[in-house]
Amino acid sequence: MIALFIAWLATAIGLGAATLIVPGIKSKNFLAFVITATFLGLINAFIRPALWFLTAPLSVLTLGLFALVINALMIMLAAALVPKFEVKSFTSAFLGAVIMAIIGVIGLISLPYLTGADISWTTYEYHTQTY
């Protein structure tokens, strides 16, 4: 459960950084930002895996860079669902996806340190330490 919260927090921090850095991404207020981060987390949990499966050949051909296009489309979808959050263009969404990917990698690297878990590509194990 804490790992899911940390993953959402990394998404929210990445979206916040993208909102601050990219001029074409704007949030009218903090509540709209939180709602957008929540919608983006739900979209990433349910819609993005299906898109990744359908676009796997393109991802292989582009050495994984097409994943940034998918993430940009997910940001645009979240912006379309929340009225007070706007993304002006695909380029802005793409730059936001790059920033969010960088923050997400930092979050993934820090996850074992914050939760005491061992993370590999196939498993997530939580270990308690006794002294």
C-alpha positions in Angstrom: 0.0 0.0 0.0 2.8 2.4 0.8 4.5 1.6 -2.5 1.3 2.6 -4.3 1.2 5.8 -2.4 4.9 6.5 -3.2 4.2 5.8 -6.9 1.3 8.2 -6.9 3.4 10.8 -5.0 6.2 10.5 -7.6 3.5 11.1 -10.3 2.2 14.1 -8.5 5.7 15.5 -8.0 6.5 14.9 -11.6 3.3 16.6 -12.7 4.0 19.5 -10.4 7.5 19.9 -11.8 6.1 19.7 -15.3 3.5 22.4 -14.4 6.3 24.7 -13.1 8.8 24.1 -15.9 6.7 23.6 -19.1 5.0 26.9 -20.1 2.1 25.0 -21.9 0.9 23.1 -18.8 -1.2 25.1 -16.4 -3.2 24.4 -13.3 -5.7 27.1 -12.2 -5.6 26.0 -8.5 -4.2 23.4 -6.2 -7.4 21.3 -6.1 -7.4 21.0 -9.9 -3.8 19.8 -9.7 -4.5 17.2 -7.0 -7.6 15.9 -9.0 -5.5 15.8 -12.2 -2.7 13.8 -10.4 -5.4 11.4 -9.1 -6.9 11.0 -12.6 -3.5 10.5 -14.1 -2.7 7.8 -11.5 -6.0 6.0 -12.4 -5.4 6.4 -16.1 -1.8 5.0 -15.7 -3.2 2.1 -13.7 -6.0 1.1 -16.1 -5.6 2.5 -19.6 -1.9 2.8 -20.1 -1.1 -1.0 -19.8 -3.5 -1.7 -22.6 -2.0 0.9 -24.8 1.5 -0.3 -24.1 0.4 -3.8 -25.1 -1.1 -2.6 -28.3 1.8 -0.4 -29.2 4.6 -2.9 -28.2 5.9 -3.3 -31.8 6.3 0.5 -32.1 8.0 0.6 -28.7 10.5 -2.0 -29.8 11.2 -0.2 -33.1 11.8 3.1 -31.2 13.8 1.5 -28.4 11.1 2.4 -25.9 10.9 6.1 -26.8 7.3 5.6 -27.9 6.4 5.2 -24.3 6.9 8.9 -23.9 4.3 9.5 -26.6 1.9 7.3 -24.7 2.6 9.2 -21.5 2.0 12.5 -23.3 -1.3 11.2 -24.5 -2.2 10.2 -21.0 -1.4 13.7 -19.7 -3.6 15.2 -22.4 -6.4 12.8 -21.5 -6.2 13.7 -17.8 -6.2 17.4 -18.8 -9.3 16.8 -20.9 -11.1 15.3 -17.9 -10.2 18.1 -15.4 -11.6 21.5 -16.5 -9.2 23.7 -14.6 -6.1 21.9 -15.8 -4.9 22.6 -19.3 -2.3 21.4 -21.7 -1.9 23.7 -24.7 -0.2 21.3 -27.2 1.2 17.8 -27.7 4.7 19.3 -27.4 3.9 20.6 -24.0 2.5 17.2 -23.0 5.6 15.4 -24.4 8.0 17.7 -22.4 5.8 17.0 -19.4 6.1 13.3 -20.0 9.9 13.5 -20.2 10.0 15.4 -16.9 7.6 13.0 -15.3 9.7 10.0 -16.5 12.8 11.5 -14.9 11.0 12.1 -11.6 9.5 8.6 -11.9 12.9 7.0 -12.2 14.1 8.9 -9.2 11.0 7.7 -7.3 11.6 4.1 -8.4 15.2 4.2 -7.3 14.3 5.7 -3.9 11.4 3.2 -3.3 13.6 0.5 -1.7 15.2 3.1 0.7 11.8 4.4 1.8 9.9 1.1 2.2 12.6 -1.4 3.0 11.6 -3.5 0.0 13.6 -5.4 -2.7 12.4 -4.4 -6.1 13.3 -6.2 -9.3 11.6 -6.3 -12.7 9.4 -9.2 -11.7 8.9 -9.0 -7.9 8.3 -6.7 -5.1 9.2 -8.1 -1.7 8.8 -6.3 1.7 11.3 -7.4 4.3 11.2 -6.4 7.9 14.5 -6.2 9.7 14.8 -7.5 13.3 17.7 -6.7 15.5 
